[in-house]
Amino acid sequence: MDSNIKRATHSVRDYMVPPVILPVIFVVAVAVWVIIKPYLG
């Protein structure tokens, strides 16, 4: 039982992104979108 709870909390912790990385991901996503957008037409 405890191992299942630990595994679940560990997976959630791995899934959560540190707040500092969020702006970086956003900027990269926008940059990629600007680069790809002309090819999408």
OpenMM code with the backbone's topology and positions (N, CA, C; nanometers):
from openmm import Vec3, app, unit

residues = "MET ASP SER ASN ILE LYS ARG ALA THR HIS SER VAL ARG ASP TYR MET VAL PRO PRO VAL ILE LEU PRO VAL ILE PHE VAL VAL ALA VAL ALA VAL TRP VAL ILE ILE LYS PRO TYR LEU GLY".split()
positions = [
    Vec3(0.0844, -0.1200, 0.0000),
    Vec3(0.0000, 0.0000, 0.0000),
    Vec3(0.0882, 0.1253, 0.0000),
    Vec3(0.1855, 0.1275, 0.0907),
    Vec3(0.2728, 0.2443, 0.0987),
    Vec3(0.3539, 0.2607, -0.0292),
    Vec3(0.3992, 0.1483, -0.0856),
    Vec3(0.4804, 0.1552, -0.2071),
    Vec3(0.3988, 0.2137, -0.3222),
    Vec3(0.2703, 0.1790, -0.3297),
    Vec3(0.1851, 0.2328, -0.4358),
    Vec3(0.1693, 0.3839, -0.4201),
    Vec3(0.1503, 0.4287, -0.2960),
    Vec3(0.1347, 0.5723, -0.2707),
    Vec3(0.2645, 0.6449, -0.3058),
    Vec3(0.3772, 0.5865, -0.2660),
    Vec3(0.5060, 0.6496, -0.2963),
    Vec3(0.5265, 0.6567, -0.4468),
    Vec3(0.4905, 0.5508, -0.5168),
    Vec3(0.5082, 0.5483, -0.6623),
    Vec3(0.4201, 0.6557, -0.7267),
    Vec3(0.2979, 0.6701, -0.6787),
    Vec3(0.2051, 0.7687, -0.7348),
    Vec3(0.2579, 0.9103, -0.7114),
    Vec3(0.3008, 0.9385, -0.5881),
    Vec3(0.3505, 1.0726, -0.5581),
    Vec3(0.4777, 1.1002, -0.6362),
    Vec3(0.5603, 0.9963, -0.6573),
    Vec3(0.6847, 1.0146, -0.7327),
    Vec3(0.6525, 1.0479, -0.8780),
    Vec3(0.5567, 0.9791, -0.9362),
    Vec3(0.5198, 1.0045, -1.0753),
    Vec3(0.4617, 1.1451, -1.0891),
    Vec3(0.3823, 1.1866, -0.9908),
    Vec3(0.3247, 1.3215, -0.9944),
    Vec3(0.4360, 1.4249, -0.9836),
    Vec3(0.5341, 1.3974, -0.8973),
    Vec3(0.6451, 1.4907, -0.8795),
    Vec3(0.7265, 1.4995, -1.0086),
    Vec3(0.7436, 1.3863, -1.0766),
    Vec3(0.8170, 1.3875, -1.2032),
    Vec3(0.7376, 1.4625, -1.3097),
    Vec3(0.6046, 1.4526, -1.3039),
    Vec3(0.5208, 1.5155, -1.4053),
    Vec3(0.5180, 1.6674, -1.3884),
    Vec3(0.5212, 1.7133, -1.2623),
    Vec3(0.5155, 1.8568, -1.2353),
    Vec3(0.6438, 1.9249, -1.2819),
    Vec3(0.6284, 2.0378, -1.3519),
    Vec3(0.7444, 2.1113, -1.4023),
    Vec3(0.7742, 2.2265, -1.3075),
    Vec3(0.9017, 2.2463, -1.2732),
    Vec3(0.9372, 2.3604, -1.1884),
    Vec3(0.8905, 2.4909, -1.2519),
    Vec3(0.8387, 2.5839, -1.1720),
    Vec3(0.7834, 2.7095, -1.2260),
    Vec3(0.8853, 2.7875, -1.3086),
    Vec3(1.0140, 2.7727, -1.2782),
    Vec3(1.1165, 2.8495, -1.3493),
    Vec3(1.1241, 2.8067, -1.4952),
    Vec3(1.0935, 2.6795, -1.5219),
    Vec3(1.1075, 2.6269, -1.6580),
    Vec3(0.9882, 2.6663, -1.7460),
    Vec3(0.8752, 2.6980, -1.6843),
    Vec3(0.7546, 2.7283, -1.7611),
    Vec3(0.7738, 2.8438, -1.8601),
    Vec3(0.8289, 2.9577, -1.8184),
    Vec3(0.8501, 3.0665, -1.9160),
    Vec3(0.9420, 3.0250, -2.0293),
    Vec3(1.0432, 2.9445, -1.9989),
    Vec3(1.1365, 2.8989, -2.1025),
    Vec3(1.0623, 2.8129, -2.2040),
    Vec3(0.9777, 2.7215, -2.1537),
    Vec3(0.8995, 2.6354, -2.2429),
    Vec3(0.8063, 2.7215, -2.3287),
    Vec3(0.7474, 2.8245, -2.2662),
    Vec3(0.6554, 2.9116, -2.3395),
    Vec3(0.7280, 2.9853, -2.4516),
    Vec3(0.8448, 3.0401, -2.4206),
    Vec3(0.9228, 3.1139, -2.5209),
    Vec3(0.9645, 3.0214, -2.6343),
    Vec3(1.0100, 2.9015, -2.5988),
    Vec3(1.0517, 2.8053, -2.7014),
    Vec3(0.9323, 2.7662, -2.7881),
    Vec3(0.8165, 2.7455, -2.7248),
    Vec3(0.6971, 2.7072, -2.8001),
    Vec3(0.6585, 2.8184, -2.8978),
    Vec3(0.6631, 2.9432, -2.8528),
    Vec3(0.6299, 3.0562, -2.9400),
    Vec3(0.7302, 3.0665, -3.0544),
    Vec3(0.8580, 3.0488, -3.0234),
    Vec3(0.9610, 3.0570, -3.1273),
    Vec3(0.9396, 2.9481, -3.2320),
    Vec3(0.9140, 2.8266, -3.1865),
    Vec3(0.8900, 2.7155, -3.2795),
    Vec3(0.7660, 2.7438, -3.3634),
    Vec3(0.6607, 2.7992, -3.2994),
    Vec3(0.5378, 2.8296, -3.3725),
    Vec3(0.5638, 2.9340, -3.4809),
    Vec3(0.6414, 3.0378, -3.4476),
    Vec3(0.6728, 3.1431, -3.5450),
    Vec3(0.7533, 3.0857, -3.6610),
    Vec3(0.8433, 2.9912, -3.6303),
    Vec3(0.9266, 2.9315, -3.7357),
    Vec3(0.8434, 2.8392, -3.8247),
    Vec3(0.7526, 2.7629, -3.7633),
    Vec3(0.6764, 2.6623, -3.8387),
    Vec3(0.5554, 2.7238, -3.9101),
    Vec3(0.5015, 2.8328, -3.8562),
    Vec3(0.3767, 2.8898, -3.9083),
    Vec3(0.3796, 2.9159, -4.0590),
    Vec3(0.4855, 2.9755, -4.1154),
    Vec3(0.4863, 2.9985, -4.2617),
    Vec3(0.4737, 2.8698, -4.3422),
    Vec3(0.5311, 2.7602, -4.2907),
    Vec3(0.5249, 2.6330, -4.3640),
    Vec3(0.3845, 2.5740, -4.3589),
    Vec3(0.3085, 2.6104, -4.2544),
    Vec3(0.1720, 2.5588, -4.2439),
    Vec3(0.0802, 2.6312, -4.3414),
    Vec3(0.1208, 2.7499, -4.3866),
    Vec3(0.0426, 2.8246, -4.4827),
    Vec3(-0.0702, 2.8990, -4.4169),
] * unit.nanometer
topology = app.Topology()
chain = topology.addChain("A")
for resn in residues:
    res = topology.addResidue(resn, chain)
    for name in ("N", "CA", "C"):
        topology.addAtom(name, app.Element.getBySymbol(name[0]), res)
